[in-house]
Amino acid sequence: MNSNLKGIIFIAVGASSYGVLATFVKYANNNGFGTAGLAFSQYLFGAVVLSIVSFFISQKSKSTIKKPIISRCPKLKLMLFGTTLGLTSSFYYLSIQYVPVSVGIILLMQTIWMGVVLEYFVARHLITNTKILGAILAILGTALAAKLFEGEISINFTGIGFGLLAALSYTGAMYTSNKVALELPIITRSKYLVLGGLIVVTMFWNFQILEEFNLPLFLKWGTFLGFFGTILPPILFNKGFPEIGTGLGSIIAALEIPVSVFSAYLVLNEKISVLQWLGILIILIAVLVINWTNLFRRSKK
């Protein structure tokens, strides 16, 4: 199979996996399962499985020549930055307790323009006119998708606040996935990122986990959320982005938005208006605009 096509498939499946998480977390909430227990079960399952897989892979690869360690304390850095994953899940799952999933995913995707700002302050990349246009389109699309222009709307500032905090954390997580300890194997990187996420989730929810966590919860929901939220997407993204580049990869990853909205419609029976779909389309166009330069450069090679 063509490497570009493989990369597109990897990222599309990874984004779709992320896309269904919020729907099923809210479904579990509606059936009496607490958010703290769900988040902890998700990261515990991911950490256990990735640690086991990483152990067996490291045993097999001992005889092979390893890549030199470029960064200092790469595993510690991964765990540190992995806290952004845990915070993203915690804030996101809190947000959808106050707003519909279709609005929660739109708030999470504010990372589209937040990533542009982060690039400027961290990497000193100039913010081009194209990226400014893309950011404006993303904000306009958000206003439509969040029903700000529809008559009967009650704005829940708590849900919006948690959603924006999730977006900030997600921006940090996306930066980490492309910048930190790239010399380590994919499974090893994923393991330490998820371990960092597990630590911060435990600290974030603390005693509430003891009240909500139980074996049936772990077996029923931890395995599902762990597989689709902490195992499959990081591995697929780490495989896909090097194949097709950040520009095209970010565009394909935006598939998470319609998948999340459509799954909420199917499972939770959330109604999606025409204006919301228009807003989602504008946000997807914004992703294309922001990444247009990188995409064009790659196509010229």
Backbone bond lengths (Angstrom), bond angles and torsions (degrees), N, CA, C in turn:
res aa  C-N    CA-C-N  psi(-1)  N-CA   C-N-CA  omega(-1)  CA-C   N-CA-C  phi
1 M - - - 1.460 - - 1.524 109.63 -
2 N 1.355 116.05 140.56 1.457 121.61 178.07 1.526 110.60 -56.50
3 S 1.360 116.67 136.56 1.469 120.50 -175.09 1.524 111.53 -63.15
4 N 1.341 117.54 -36.87 1.464 120.05 177.81 1.523 111.29 -62.85
5 L 1.335 115.62 -43.04 1.460 119.90 179.63 1.525 110.50 -64.77
6 K 1.334 116.48 -39.99 1.468 119.93 177.49 1.529 110.29 -61.79
7 G 1.331 115.95 -43.63 1.459 119.77 179.45 1.520 111.94 -61.08
8 I 1.327 116.55 -42.79 1.466 121.31 178.66 1.528 110.48 -61.74
9 I 1.337 116.49 -44.37 1.469 120.62 179.95 1.519 111.14 -64.42
10 F 1.337 117.01 -43.69 1.471 120.87 179.12 1.527 110.75 -56.26
11 I 1.336 116.18 -49.67 1.463 120.37 -175.74 1.528 111.07 -70.52
12 A 1.339 116.69 -38.16 1.467 120.30 179.33 1.529 111.26 -62.70
13 V 1.330 116.59 -42.66 1.470 120.22 179.22 1.525 110.44 -69.08
14 G 1.338 116.69 -40.61 1.458 120.41 178.19 1.522 111.82 -62.16
15 A 1.332 117.15 -44.19 1.463 121.39 179.70 1.524 110.84 -65.84
16 S 1.323 116.66 -39.08 1.466 120.93 178.81 1.525 110.44 -64.93
17 S 1.334 116.27 -36.50 1.466 120.44 177.64 1.520 110.78 -62.64
18 Y 1.336 116.31 -46.21 1.460 120.06 176.14 1.532 110.76 -61.37
19 G 1.332 115.18 -36.32 1.460 120.41 -174.12 1.515 114.96 -63.28
20 V 1.332 117.52 -30.53 1.468 119.67 -176.28 1.529 112.64 -87.43
21 L 1.336 118.03 -10.92 1.467 120.89 -173.11 1.525 112.84 -58.34
22 A 1.332 117.02 -53.64 1.462 120.71 -173.71 1.516 111.52 -60.77
23 T 1.322 115.98 -38.94 1.466 119.91 179.33 1.515 111.42 -58.59
24 F 1.330 116.53 -45.96 1.453 119.32 -176.11 1.533 112.24 -78.78
25 V 1.332 117.47 -25.89 1.461 119.72 172.66 1.528 109.41 -65.52
26 K 1.327 116.09 -44.32 1.469 119.15 179.19 1.529 110.70 -67.71
27 Y 1.325 116.93 -36.43 1.466 120.96 176.28 1.533 109.74 -61.54
28 A 1.333 116.16 -43.54 1.470 120.67 178.12 1.525 110.60 -65.02
29 N 1.345 117.13 -40.07 1.472 120.83 176.16 1.522 110.71 -58.33
30 N 1.329 115.85 -43.90 1.466 120.59 -179.31 1.528 112.35 -65.67
31 N 1.342 115.86 -19.28 1.458 120.40 179.68 1.529 112.44 -103.47
32 G 1.332 115.85 18.50 1.450 120.36 170.68 1.515 116.95 94.36
33 F 1.339 118.72 7.27 1.469 120.94 179.07 1.528 109.28 -96.21
34 G 1.331 116.45 129.32 1.463 121.20 -177.20 1.519 112.84 -76.22
35 T 1.329 115.69 152.33 1.465 121.64 -177.68 1.523 112.37 -65.44
36 A 1.324 117.61 -38.13 1.467 120.64 -179.56 1.526 110.95 -61.12
37 G 1.328 116.34 -46.86 1.463 120.55 179.28 1.516 112.06 -64.16
38 L 1.325 116.76 -37.42 1.467 120.95 179.88 1.527 111.08 -66.67
39 A 1.344 116.34 -47.66 1.467 120.41 -178.88 1.530 110.92 -63.10
40 F 1.323 116.54 -44.51 1.460 120.29 -179.88 1.527 110.71 -64.24
41 S 1.327 117.49 -43.81 1.466 121.56 179.28 1.525 110.91 -60.82
42 Q 1.328 116.36 -40.70 1.464 120.97 179.43 1.523 111.39 -59.69
43 Y 1.314 116.80 -49.14 1.473 119.93 -175.90 1.522 111.95 -77.16
44 L 1.315 117.58 -31.42 1.462 119.76 176.81 1.524 110.25 -64.94
45 F 1.323 116.87 -45.95 1.469 120.75 178.73 1.524 110.51 -61.25
46 G 1.345 116.35 -46.27 1.458 120.15 -179.71 1.510 112.32 -61.21
47 A 1.340 117.14 -43.53 1.467 121.36 -178.70 1.527 111.37 -65.28
48 V 1.331 116.62 -42.11 1.471 120.46 -179.44 1.524 111.07 -65.15
49 V 1.319 116.92 -49.04 1.466 120.50 -177.57 1.521 111.33 -65.16
50 L 1.326 118.03 -45.66 1.461 120.99 -179.41 1.523 111.87 -65.48
51 S 1.339 117.30 -34.60 1.469 120.61 177.68 1.522 111.03 -66.58
52 I 1.337 117.04 -41.05 1.465 121.11 178.76 1.525 110.64 -65.37
53 V 1.328 115.91 -47.59 1.471 120.56 -179.58 1.522 110.36 -62.73
54 S 1.344 116.62 -43.44 1.457 121.40 179.84 1.532 111.10 -61.77
55 F 1.329 117.29 -38.36 1.471 121.19 179.93 1.520 110.81 -61.95
56 F 1.334 117.13 -47.77 1.462 120.11 -177.77 1.528 112.06 -69.55
57 I 1.334 116.16 -34.79 1.466 118.92 178.08 1.529 110.29 -67.91
58 S 1.336 117.05 -40.95 1.467 120.47 179.91 1.521 111.28 -65.86
59 Q 1.343 117.69 -32.95 1.463 120.99 177.46 1.524 111.08 -66.10
60 K 1.325 115.69 -38.17 1.458 120.14 -178.92 1.521 112.17 -74.09
61 S 1.335 116.38 -29.54 1.471 119.72 -173.06 1.517 113.78 -97.20
62 K 1.324 117.17 9.86 1.467 119.34 -179.08 1.521 113.00 -62.68
63 S 1.309 116.31 -30.79 1.464 120.04 -177.05 1.521 112.57 -84.51
64 T 1.331 116.46 -10.44 1.462 119.47 -178.17 1.513 110.30 -86.84
65 I 1.331 115.41 161.79 1.458 120.48 178.65 1.519 108.86 -77.64
66 K 1.317 117.03 124.01 1.453 120.70 -177.67 1.518 110.68 -89.99
67 K 1.344 114.28 152.15 1.454 119.53 175.96 1.526 109.65 -69.55
68 P 1.319 116.92 143.77 1.470 118.30 178.10 1.524 111.20 -65.59
69 I 1.335 116.55 144.83 1.453 120.69 177.15 1.523 108.66 -77.93
70 I 1.329 116.00 117.96 1.459 121.06 -176.12 1.524 111.11 -89.23
71 S 1.319 117.32 -47.72 1.460 120.71 -177.68 1.523 111.06 -89.90
72 R 1.324 115.93 155.86 1.466 121.22 178.25 1.525 109.79 -82.74
73 C 1.330 115.74 135.62 1.472 121.91 178.95 1.533 111.73 49.92
74 P 1.340 117.98 55.00 1.464 120.03 -175.04 1.526 113.35 -61.98
75 K 1.336 117.28 -37.02 1.463 119.51 -177.76 1.524 111.34 -69.34
76 L 1.327 115.54 -39.06 1.461 119.68 177.66 1.528 110.75 -65.64
77 K 1.329 116.27 -39.86 1.462 120.36 178.04 1.520 111.02 -63.26
78 L 1.342 115.72 -41.19 1.466 119.32 179.59 1.526 111.07 -63.05
79 M 1.325 116.06 -42.13 1.462 119.27 178.96 1.527 110.64 -65.38
80 L 1.324 116.09 -38.46 1.455 120.17 178.67 1.526 111.04 -62.96
81 F 1.330 115.32 -48.54 1.460 119.01 180.00 1.526 111.92 -73.97
82 G 1.332 116.45 -21.68 1.460 120.11 176.33 1.516 112.34 -63.79
83 T 1.342 116.19 -20.18 1.465 118.98 176.46 1.525 111.30 -60.15
84 T 1.338 117.21 -27.38 1.468 119.44 178.66 1.523 111.25 -65.70
85 L 1.344 116.77 -31.25 1.468 120.19 176.88 1.529 110.23 -65.46
86 G 1.339 115.23 -48.16 1.457 119.65 -179.65 1.521 112.41 -62.85
87 L 1.325 116.69 -40.20 1.466 120.58 178.29 1.528 110.83 -67.34
88 T 1.340 116.66 -38.06 1.463 120.05 177.87 1.523 110.52 -58.74
89 S 1.325 116.70 -50.45 1.463 120.91 -179.27 1.527 110.85 -61.79
90 S 1.319 117.12 -45.45 1.468 121.05 -176.83 1.529 111.15 -62.80
91 F 1.329 117.18 -48.80 1.469 120.24 -179.80 1.531 111.42 -67.22
92 Y 1.325 116.14 -39.22 1.465 120.58 -178.54 1.525 110.86 -65.55
93 Y 1.326 116.64 -44.98 1.462 120.31 -179.75 1.523 111.12 -67.72
94 L 1.328 117.38 -30.85 1.463 120.39 174.11 1.533 110.66 -69.48
95 S 1.324 115.87 -40.17 1.462 120.39 -178.36 1.526 112.08 -59.40
96 I 1.342 116.75 -44.41 1.472 118.93 -175.60 1.524 112.62 -75.36
97 Q 1.326 117.30 -1.55 1.459 119.46 169.90 1.527 111.14 -77.82
98 Y 1.339 116.47 -18.50 1.458 121.54 -177.02 1.527 113.27 -112.77
99 V 1.322 117.39 -23.33 1.470 121.27 -179.71 1.533 108.78 -129.29
100 P 1.327 118.13 158.53 1.466 120.05 176.39 1.530 111.38 -60.91
101 V 1.326 116.08 155.39 1.469 120.88 178.71 1.526 110.40 -58.65
102 S 1.339 116.68 -37.86 1.468 120.59 -179.02 1.520 111.83 -62.65
103 V 1.331 117.61 -29.27 1.464 121.49 175.96 1.526 110.03 -84.40
104 G 1.331 117.30 -38.17 1.464 121.77 179.93 1.520 112.27 -58.49
105 I 1.345 117.46 -42.37 1.463 120.22 -179.14 1.524 110.58 -68.21
106 I 1.331 116.98 -33.32 1.462 120.31 177.44 1.523 110.55 -66.58
107 L 1.332 116.18 -41.11 1.469 119.75 176.75 1.519 110.69 -63.77
108 L 1.331 116.84 -41.90 1.469 120.87 178.96 1.520 111.32 -61.21
109 M 1.329 116.18 -35.91 1.456 120.21 -176.70 1.524 113.91 -78.76
110 Q 1.347 116.68 8.37 1.466 118.57 170.65 1.518 110.87 -66.13
111 T 1.328 114.79 -8.25 1.469 119.69 173.76 1.525 111.34 -60.90
112 I 1.341 116.34 -17.39 1.469 121.20 178.04 1.525 110.23 -56.94
113 W 1.343 116.46 -51.64 1.470 118.37 -179.59 1.534 112.17 -89.02
114 M 1.319 116.82 -25.25 1.469 119.47 176.40 1.527 110.90 -63.90
115 G 1.336 115.76 -34.75 1.463 120.35 178.01 1.519 111.55 -63.49
116 V 1.331 116.28 -36.26 1.469 120.95 177.60 1.530 110.14 -63.88
117 V 1.324 116.22 -43.70 1.467 121.08 179.47 1.533 110.39 -65.60
118 L 1.339 116.33 -42.34 1.465 120.36 179.11 1.522 111.28 -61.13
119 E 1.332 116.61 -41.01 1.467 120.88 177.93 1.522 110.77 -57.92
120 Y 1.325 115.88 -39.83 1.458 119.92 -177.51 1.530 111.24 -66.68
121 F 1.318 117.20 -45.52 1.462 120.80 -175.33 1.527 113.10 -79.07
122 V 1.341 117.70 -32.70 1.464 120.62 -176.74 1.518 111.84 -90.54
123 A 1.337 116.48 -50.43 1.461 120.78 -175.53 1.519 112.68 -98.87
124 R 1.336 116.56 -3.10 1.464 121.40 -178.48 1.525 112.66 58.14
125 H 1.339 115.11 31.88 1.458 118.78 173.58 1.526 108.77 -75.90
126 L 1.302 116.54 131.76 1.456 119.92 178.81 1.529 110.09 -65.80
127 I 1.322 115.79 139.58 1.466 120.23 176.77 1.526 107.46 -84.66
128 T 1.317 116.72 107.52 1.458 121.92 -176.58 1.528 110.22 -78.20
129 N 1.329 115.10 166.47 1.463 120.30 177.43 1.520 111.36 -60.77
130 T 1.338 115.68 -34.59 1.460 119.79 179.32 1.520 110.66 -63.57
131 K 1.330 116.90 -42.82 1.465 120.10 -179.73 1.527 111.31 -70.08
132 I 1.323 117.61 -35.29 1.463 120.40 175.94 1.524 109.97 -62.89
133 L 1.337 116.69 -43.18 1.463 121.11 177.15 1.520 110.70 -60.92
134 G 1.325 115.81 -44.55 1.465 120.23 179.26 1.522 111.64 -61.10
135 A 1.347 116.87 -41.14 1.465 120.83 179.69 1.532 111.13 -64.72
136 I 1.338 115.98 -41.32 1.476 120.15 178.38 1.527 110.28 -63.62
137 L 1.331 116.13 -42.94 1.463 120.00 177.81 1.534 111.34 -61.96
138 A 1.340 116.14 -39.54 1.471 120.36 179.53 1.525 110.67 -62.62
139 I 1.339 116.69 -41.78 1.469 120.57 179.85 1.529 110.54 -68.40
140 L 1.336 117.04 -40.91 1.465 120.81 177.89 1.532 110.36 -63.61
141 G 1.324 115.66 -45.03 1.466 119.56 178.25 1.515 111.87 -61.58
142 T 1.338 115.96 -36.44 1.470 120.77 178.27 1.522 110.78 -64.06
143 A 1.326 116.05 -42.39 1.466 120.15 179.81 1.528 110.95 -60.86
144 L 1.322 116.58 -40.17 1.471 120.51 178.19 1.525 111.05 -70.41
145 A 1.337 116.01 -47.15 1.463 120.64 -175.90 1.523 111.97 -67.31
146 A 1.336 117.31 -27.50 1.461 121.12 179.24 1.529 112.28 -89.69
147 K 1.327 117.26 8.86 1.473 123.94 174.80 1.531 113.58 66.29
148 L 1.340 116.99 28.26 1.459 118.95 -178.82 1.523 112.50 -68.97
149 F 1.344 117.22 -20.87 1.457 120.92 -178.18 1.525 111.99 -102.31
150 E 1.314 117.09 7.07 1.455 120.42 179.17 1.519 109.47 -97.05
151 G 1.314 115.63 146.69 1.457 121.95 -172.00 1.506 115.06 -58.42
152 E 1.334 116.97 -59.93 1.462 120.21 -174.00 1.524 110.14 -90.09
153 I 1.327 115.61 93.33 1.461 119.73 -178.71 1.524 110.16 -141.13
154 S 1.277 116.55 134.61 1.469 121.21 174.12 1.524 107.14 -116.39
155 I 1.328 115.73 112.59 1.461 120.85 -175.97 1.518 109.61 -78.17
156 N 1.317 116.73 123.95 1.459 121.41 177.31 1.527 107.82 -101.51
157 F 1.327 115.91 102.88 1.466 120.43 -174.59 1.527 111.90 -69.43
158 T 1.326 116.89 -26.94 1.467 119.52 177.20 1.522 110.33 -65.58
159 G 1.331 116.01 -47.44 1.468 120.61 178.36 1.511 112.13 -62.81
160 I 1.340 116.21 -40.79 1.468 120.51 178.86 1.524 110.34 -65.28
161 G 1.327 116.39 -42.06 1.464 119.97 179.50 1.522 112.27 -61.16
162 F 1.341 116.85 -47.15 1.462 120.21 177.78 1.529 110.86 -63.64
163 G 1.335 116.94 -37.14 1.462 120.38 179.58 1.520 112.30 -64.01
164 L 1.332 116.22 -41.25 1.467 120.43 178.93 1.531 111.58 -70.24
165 L 1.335 117.13 -35.41 1.467 120.02 174.63 1.533 110.26 -64.28
166 A 1.339 116.15 -38.15 1.464 120.25 176.22 1.523 110.58 -62.78
167 A 1.337 116.25 -39.62 1.468 120.47 178.91 1.522 111.48 -64.24
168 L 1.343 116.61 -41.61 1.469 120.54 177.55 1.535 110.70 -60.34
169 S 1.331 115.50 -45.42 1.465 119.95 179.68 1.529 110.86 -65.27
170 Y 1.319 116.32 -39.83 1.466 121.24 -178.52 1.523 110.68 -66.05
171 T 1.330 115.77 -34.46 1.466 120.04 176.59 1.525 110.05 -61.23
172 G 1.331 116.06 -44.05 1.466 120.25 176.63 1.513 112.15 -63.70
173 A 1.336 116.83 -38.68 1.465 120.92 179.81 1.527 111.48 -65.69
174 M 1.344 116.67 -40.98 1.463 120.70 179.32 1.529 110.59 -66.13
175 Y 1.328 116.83 -38.88 1.462 121.05 177.68 1.522 110.08 -62.45
176 T 1.330 116.13 -43.20 1.462 121.22 -179.01 1.517 112.07 -62.19
177 S 1.331 116.34 -41.97 1.463 120.78 -175.32 1.521 112.53 -62.46
178 N 1.340 116.77 -21.64 1.463 120.43 -178.07 1.530 114.24 -109.39
179 K 1.360 117.58 -2.44 1.456 118.77 -171.76 1.530 115.29 -127.97
180 V 1.316 118.57 -30.80 1.464 121.35 -167.08 1.529 112.02 -99.97
181 A 1.352 116.10 127.73 1.468 123.79 173.11 1.522 113.18 50.50
182 L 1.321 115.87 48.79 1.473 120.13 -178.64 1.526 112.44 -69.18
183 E 1.344 116.68 -14.08 1.473 119.15 -178.22 1.528 112.09 -76.71
184 L 1.329 117.31 -15.04 1.465 120.06 -179.64 1.522 111.04 -82.31
185 P 1.350 117.72 154.38 1.472 120.75 177.28 1.528 111.67 -60.30
186 I 1.324 115.87 154.36 1.460 121.42 -175.73 1.525 111.75 -57.36
187 I 1.339 116.64 -47.18 1.462 120.48 -177.62 1.527 110.72 -63.23
188 T 1.335 116.41 -40.19 1.468 120.45 179.59 1.515 110.70 -64.47
189 R 1.345 117.08 -44.62 1.460 120.82 178.25 1.527 110.31 -60.39
190 S 1.331 116.03 -46.43 1.468 120.39 -178.81 1.522 110.60 -62.01
191 K 1.338 116.69 -40.33 1.459 120.76 -178.66 1.525 111.26 -60.17
192 Y 1.331 117.69 -48.81 1.460 120.28 -176.46 1.530 112.05 -72.17
193 L 1.329 116.70 -31.82 1.462 119.02 174.77 1.530 110.44 -64.06
194 V 1.346 116.25 -44.22 1.465 120.56 -179.00 1.526 110.93 -69.58
195 L 1.343 117.52 -35.91 1.470 120.13 175.88 1.535 110.61 -61.30
196 G 1.323 115.96 -40.82 1.463 119.78 175.55 1.518 111.13 -62.74
197 G 1.340 115.27 -40.36 1.456 119.95 177.13 1.515 112.03 -63.63
198 L 1.340 116.30 -40.64 1.464 121.15 179.42 1.534 110.83 -62.48
199 I 1.332 116.56 -42.23 1.467 120.62 -179.42 1.527 110.80 -61.76
200 V 1.336 116.55 -46.45 1.464 118.80 -176.13 1.523 111.38 -72.83
201 V 1.342 117.96 -32.57 1.464 120.59 175.80 1.526 110.14 -64.07
202 T 1.330 116.09 -41.29 1.471 120.84 177.84 1.530 110.65 -62.52
203 M 1.334 117.18 -43.14 1.461 121.16 179.28 1.532 111.03 -69.13
204 F 1.322 116.13 -37.78 1.468 121.52 -175.90 1.528 111.20 -66.20
205 W 1.344 115.64 -45.88 1.468 119.55 -174.38 1.532 112.19 -96.50
206 N 1.316 117.81 -21.04 1.468 126.61 178.81 1.537 113.96 34.04
207 F 1.350 118.19 -114.24 1.466 120.93 -170.14 1.529 113.51 -65.50
208 Q 1.309 116.17 -22.17 1.467 118.98 179.55 1.530 111.16 -64.94
209 I 1.341 116.12 -28.27 1.474 120.46 177.36 1.525 109.74 -63.24
210 L 1.335 117.56 -41.75 1.462 121.76 -179.80 1.528 111.35 -61.96
211 E 1.315 116.37 -33.23 1.459 120.73 -179.58 1.528 112.01 -75.09
212 E 1.338 117.11 -31.21 1.465 120.06 -170.91 1.524 114.58 -107.21
213 F 1.333 117.98 -25.15 1.466 119.95 -173.39 1.525 110.98 -76.49
214 N 1.334 116.00 135.88 1.460 122.20 173.69 1.522 108.50 -155.00
215 L 1.324 116.25 166.03 1.468 120.88 -175.58 1.523 112.86 -62.80
216 P 1.344 119.80 -45.79 1.481 118.89 177.80 1.523 112.65 -57.76
217 L 1.358 116.79 -39.00 1.465 120.73 177.35 1.524 110.43 -61.73
218 F 1.334 116.39 -45.59 1.465 120.88 -179.04 1.526 110.78 -62.44
219 L 1.342 116.70 -45.13 1.460 120.68 -176.61 1.526 111.93 -70.62
220 K 1.333 116.65 -37.47 1.461 119.54 -176.17 1.519 112.94 -81.48
221 W 1.336 116.63 -46.69 1.450 120.29 -174.13 1.522 113.79 -108.71
222 G 1.324 117.90 -31.94 1.461 120.04 -179.67 1.514 112.19 -61.83
223 T 1.339 115.83 -41.62 1.470 119.18 179.85 1.522 111.34 -65.79
224 F 1.329 116.03 -41.53 1.474 120.17 -179.11 1.524 111.28 -67.17
225 L 1.339 116.13 -53.68 1.460 120.33 -178.10 1.525 111.28 -66.79
226 G 1.340 116.32 -36.11 1.461 119.94 179.20 1.517 112.09 -65.23
227 F 1.329 115.74 -42.31 1.469 119.30 -178.89 1.522 111.25 -67.61
228 F 1.340 116.56 -47.96 1.465 120.07 -175.65 1.528 113.37 -84.04
229 G 1.351 117.55 -13.08 1.449 118.88 -177.06 1.514 116.08 -112.43
230 T 1.361 117.48 -29.92 1.469 118.33 -174.71 1.529 113.82 -124.53
231 I 1.313 117.75 -6.61 1.468 119.93 -179.82 1.526 111.19 -112.35
232 L 1.318 116.23 -60.19 1.464 120.35 -173.62 1.532 114.08 -65.10
233 P 1.342 120.32 -52.93 1.472 119.56 -175.84 1.525 114.97 -60.22
234 P 1.361 120.31 -47.75 1.463 117.84 -179.45 1.522 113.40 -60.14
235 I 1.331 116.86 -40.24 1.457 120.39 -179.98 1.527 110.65 -65.14
236 L 1.337 116.16 -45.56 1.471 120.32 -178.27 1.523 111.44 -67.91
237 F 1.323 117.60 -39.31 1.467 120.45 178.23 1.525 111.05 -65.28
238 N 1.341 116.43 -41.63 1.462 120.07 179.17 1.528 111.96 -66.46
239 K 1.316 116.48 -25.99 1.462 120.09 175.93 1.527 111.88 -83.67
240 G 1.334 115.76 -36.08 1.454 120.25 -172.36 1.513 115.85 -81.12
241 F 1.342 116.83 -42.89 1.470 119.75 -175.63 1.530 113.33 -60.45
242 P 1.356 119.74 -42.11 1.459 118.54 177.79 1.530 113.59 -63.28
243 E 1.329 116.40 -25.37 1.464 120.40 -178.55 1.527 112.74 -74.83
244 I 1.345 116.73 -40.13 1.466 118.98 -171.78 1.527 113.58 -120.34
245 G 1.328 117.59 -4.93 1.464 120.27 176.84 1.523 112.65 90.40
246 T 1.336 114.53 162.05 1.460 120.66 -175.91 1.519 112.17 -67.44
247 G 1.349 117.38 -38.65 1.462 120.96 -176.77 1.515 112.52 -59.61
248 L 1.334 116.49 -60.82 1.460 120.92 179.81 1.525 110.41 -65.90
249 G 1.330 116.11 -36.59 1.462 119.98 -179.82 1.520 111.74 -60.78
250 S 1.332 117.64 -41.95 1.463 121.19 179.22 1.523 111.51 -65.32
251 I 1.323 115.63 -35.69 1.463 119.70 178.03 1.525 110.63 -65.70
252 I 1.334 116.75 -45.58 1.464 120.75 179.33 1.527 110.50 -65.76
253 A 1.342 117.02 -37.86 1.470 121.28 -179.02 1.524 111.66 -63.75
254 A 1.336 117.10 -23.85 1.469 120.36 178.34 1.527 111.88 -66.60
255 L 1.326 116.84 -8.16 1.466 121.15 174.10 1.530 110.84 -58.42
256 E 1.330 116.25 -20.68 1.466 121.54 177.80 1.526 111.65 -55.55
257 I 1.326 117.78 -32.98 1.468 121.26 -176.22 1.534 111.48 -66.84
258 P 1.363 119.32 -60.16 1.471 117.95 -179.43 1.523 113.29 -63.41
259 V 1.342 118.14 -31.78 1.466 120.31 178.22 1.522 109.97 -63.92
260 S 1.329 117.01 -44.02 1.461 121.33 179.65 1.525 111.30 -63.73
261 V 1.315 116.08 -44.70 1.466 120.70 -178.37 1.528 110.54 -65.77
262 F 1.331 116.36 -44.42 1.464 120.44 -177.61 1.524 111.12 -68.25
263 S 1.350 117.57 -38.68 1.466 119.99 178.65 1.528 110.58 -66.47
264 A 1.346 117.38 -35.59 1.465 120.65 176.16 1.523 110.88 -65.45
265 Y 1.316 115.66 -35.25 1.477 120.45 177.00 1.528 110.89 -66.36
266 L 1.332 116.58 -42.82 1.465 120.73 -177.31 1.530 112.48 -73.54
267 V 1.330 116.46 -45.83 1.472 120.54 -171.96 1.527 112.20 -88.38
268 L 1.342 116.98 -41.49 1.467 120.75 -174.59 1.525 112.89 -102.84
269 N 1.317 115.46 -4.39 1.470 121.06 -179.37 1.526 112.28 60.67
270 E 1.346 116.63 35.13 1.459 120.85 175.54 1.528 109.72 -75.08
271 K 1.301 115.79 130.34 1.460 121.00 -178.85 1.533 110.55 -81.88
272 I 1.313 115.80 131.48 1.466 121.48 -179.68 1.525 108.37 -114.73
273 S 1.332 116.48 120.49 1.463 120.55 -178.02 1.524 110.93 -82.32
274 V 1.325 114.77 167.52 1.469 121.02 177.85 1.529 110.54 -62.26
275 L 1.345 116.52 -39.91 1.470 120.26 179.22 1.530 111.10 -63.93
276 Q 1.334 116.79 -35.71 1.463 119.87 177.64 1.523 111.03 -65.01
277 W 1.323 116.26 -44.64 1.472 119.31 177.80 1.525 110.83 -62.63
278 L 1.343 116.46 -37.51 1.466 120.10 176.67 1.524 110.18 -62.80
279 G 1.342 116.32 -42.66 1.458 120.58 177.84 1.522 111.78 -61.38
280 I 1.327 116.49 -42.52 1.469 120.77 178.49 1.521 110.75 -62.24
281 L 1.352 116.17 -41.42 1.466 120.51 177.79 1.521 111.03 -61.65
282 I 1.330 117.34 -42.04 1.464 121.33 179.36 1.531 110.46 -64.65
283 I 1.338 117.29 -39.17 1.463 120.64 177.93 1.526 110.59 -63.31
284 L 1.329 117.08 -41.39 1.466 120.70 178.18 1.530 110.91 -64.43
285 I 1.334 116.51 -37.84 1.467 120.79 175.73 1.527 109.60 -64.67
286 A 1.339 116.85 -38.33 1.471 120.93 178.59 1.525 111.00 -61.36
287 V 1.342 116.74 -40.83 1.471 120.48 177.01 1.524 110.00 -60.84
288 L 1.329 116.39 -42.32 1.467 121.04 178.98 1.529 110.81 -63.11
289 V 1.330 116.92 -43.82 1.469 121.35 -178.62 1.526 111.11 -64.18
290 I 1.343 116.84 -45.98 1.463 121.22 -177.38 1.522 111.16 -62.62
291 N 1.324 116.87 -35.53 1.466 120.99 -176.34 1.523 113.18 -98.75
292 W 1.335 116.72 8.88 1.464 120.60 -174.79 1.523 112.04 -62.06
293 T 1.327 117.20 -42.72 1.473 120.57 -177.97 1.524 110.91 -62.37
294 N 1.327 117.71 -47.54 1.471 121.11 178.63 1.514 111.43 -62.28
295 L 1.321 115.74 -38.78 1.465 120.46 179.82 1.520 110.19 -65.87
296 F 1.343 117.23 -41.41 1.446 121.56 -178.29 1.534 110.72 -67.51
297 R 1.348 115.72 -41.37 1.460 119.29 178.78 1.522 112.30 -60.91
298 R 1.351 115.65 -41.42 1.465 120.36 -179.08 1.530 110.99 -65.67
299 S 1.355 115.83 -38.84 1.463 119.08 -178.52 1.523 111.78 -69.24
300 K 1.341 117.34 -22.15 1.477 121.10 -179.46 1.520 111.81 -80.24
301 K 1.385 116.72 -17.20 1.468 119.57 -176.32 1.522 110.98 -73.63
